[in-house]
Amino acid sequence: MLQLKHLNVYYGESHILRDVSFAIEAGQVACLMGRNGVGKTTTLKAIMGLLPVRSGQVSLDGKDITREATDRRARNGLAYVPQGREIIPHLTVRENLQLGFWARAVKDDGAAEKAAFDEVYQLFPKLTKILDRPGGVLSGGEQQQLAIGRAILADPKVLLLDEPTEGIQPSVVDQIEDVIIGFKNSRRFAILLVEQGLHFAARLADAYVIMAKGAVVAAGKTSELSAEEVKRHLVV
């Protein structure tokens, strides 16, 4: 499904990602973990084409997308919810959601569009009450629900989530957890989730990838994640 092979990314002359390799299977939920500054967000940006790759390969469904533009990667099936959510502030909630649907490779007909939006409204009922509100005035929790809903409307093969629960009120965190668990159970698309909390990761993920100093230092099933690895690579 999604595979990274020997990925090297630089900021200027600073070597940030060092020979990063891992793969995510179709329908799998994988958690990308590590301390702050180890390259987790950089990895997601490299996958989306938001940062250039010095060497290595990103492939989706066996197709090399390393040199493709970000918009083409989106149409090929990648959807990204960044840490800052990147809601377009002057557009309404409805308009922000529409951008996600327009990113689909196949738009289908009006009935399919209605069904896609109805799914988002069922997952995040709060959005139905604020459809005409500008995105820039929403709370953090509302923006995160909108960002995830917008990504789902793109009908992705792989959903990239960068710390989706950071700085959000507990009730919304619980809702987002339930939504991700629903996606996991349906196996409709793969999810690569950046998360600091081990409990959150263990509850949601099938597999883990741990990074340190820009490199992958451990990977496997979450059931195999030992306390020693957590202490060595995650605890400050």
N, C-alpha and C positions, 0 to 999 in steps of 0.2 A: 504494500500500500504506500506508505511514506518511508523513504529510506535516505539516510545521510551517510555519505562515505568520505571519510578523511577530510572533513570540512575545516578550512583555515580561513579565519576572518581577522582583519586588522582595522584598528582605528588609527589612521596615519601610519606610523611605524610601530605602534603598540600591537603586539600579537595577542588577540583576545580569545579567539577559539582555536584550539590546538588539536588538529587531527580528530575531530569529533565524528564518531560513527555510531549510529543506532538505527533501529527500524521499528515501525509501528504497524501492526497488522490491521486489516479491515475490521471495523467494529470494536477495536480494542481501546481501552482507556489507559493511557500511560501518564505517569506523573514525573515531571522533570524537577528535580530537587537539588538543593545545595545552598550554601551560605550566600549572603548578599555579595554581589560583585563577581560571581564565578562564571558568568556568561549565559545564564538561562534566558534572559530577555533577548540578548544578542542572537542566541540560537533561533528563537522564534522569528526575529526580524530577518535573519538570513534565509530561513525557510520561505518567508513571504516575499523575498526579493527587495526588502527595504534597506538592506545592507549588501554591498558587493562581496562576493566570495573570491578570495585570492586563489584558492585551489580547493579541489574536492568536488563533490557532486551531491545535488538534491534531486531525487527522483520521486515521481508520483505515479502509481500504477505502472511502474516499469519504464516510464517516460522521463528522460532527462529534462528537468525544468530549470537547471542552474542559471541559465542566461536569459530566461524569460522575464518579461516585465511583470510587475506586481498585479496589474489588472488581468493579464492572461492567466496568472496562477490562480486568481480568484475564480475565473471562468472555468478553469480546469478542475476546481473542487476544493481549494483552500479558503478557509474563512478564519479571520483573526480578530480576537477581542483583546486589545492591548491594555496594559496596566492603567493608562490614563483614559481609557474608554473611547476617546476621540469622537464623541458625539458632536455633530455640526451644530453649533449653538443657535444660529439664527433660523434653522429649519425646525419645523414642528416635529413632535414625536411621530406623527403619521408620515411625514416626509422623510425622516431619518429611516424609518422602517422600509419605505418604498425603495430607498437606495439599495438595501439588501436584496430585495426581490429583483431589482434590475440587474444585479450582478450574476443572476442565474445564467447558465449556459443555454438552457431551454426554458422559455417563459410559459409554455403551455397555453391554456385558455383561461377565460375569466373564472370558471369554476375552480380550476386548480389554484389560481391566485387567492380566491376567497378562502379555500381550504387551508392554504399556507398561512394566511393572516389569522384565521380562526385558531389555528394551533398555537400561534404565539400568544394570542389573547387568552387562551385557556391556560397556558403555562404561566403567564404574567398578567393576571386580571387587572392589576393596577393601571396598566398601560391604557386600557379602554377608557379610563376616566380622565386621562391627560393627553389625548391624541392631538389636541389643537394647541398644546402648550409648547413654547420654544424649548429646545433641548438644553439650552444654556442655563435655564432657571431650575432645572430638576435637581433633586437631592442626589447624593452619591449612589444610594441604593436604586433610585429610579433610573439613573443613567446606566447602571450596570445591567439592569433588566432590559433596558432598551438596546444596549450594545449586544447582549446575547441574543435577544430577539431578532435584531437586524442581521446578525451572522447566520442564524438558523434559516432565515428567509432566503439566503443565498443557496440553500440546498447543498451544503458542503459534503465532500467525501471525508475531509479531515477538518476538525475544529480546533484552533489553537487558542487557549485561554491563559492569559497571564495574570496570575493571582486574582481570580475573580471575586474573592471574598474580602480583600484587603480594604480596611477603613469603612466597612459597611455594617449597619446595625444588625444585631443578632437575628432578628426575625427574617430579614431579607437573606442573610447567610443561610439559614435553614431552608428557605425557599429555593435558593440557587443550588444547594446540595441536593434537594429532592429532584430538581430538574435534571441535574447531571446524572443522578442515579437512574432516572427514567430513560435518559439517552443510553446509558450503559446497558440497561435491561433490553432495550429495543435493538441495540447493535446496528443502528441505522447508519452511523458514521463513526469514524475513529476520533478520539479526543486526545490531544497532547496538552496536559495541564501543568502549568508552573504553580507550585504550592510550597509554602514553608512548613505548614503544619503536618506532622506525621500522622496524626489521628485522621485528619481530613483525607490525606492521601491513601491511607490504609483502607478507609471506608469506601472510597470511590474508585481507586485504580486497580487494574489487573496487573500492571507492570510498572516498574520504576526505572528511571535513569538518574544517577547521582553524578553531579559535576563538582569539580574542584579545580581552581586555577585554570579555567578555560578548557578543561579536558574531562572526558567521561571516565570516572574511576570505579563505577559499579553499575550493573544493570541486571534486571531479571524480574521474576514474578514478585509481587508485593509480599506474598506469603514467605518468601525467602529473605526478606529484608531483616537483618539481624540488628539487635540492640548495639552491637559493637560498631557496625557500619554507620548507624545513626549518630552515635557518639563521636565517631571519628570525622564524619563529613558534614553533619548538620548542626551539631551543638557548638555554640560559640564558646 
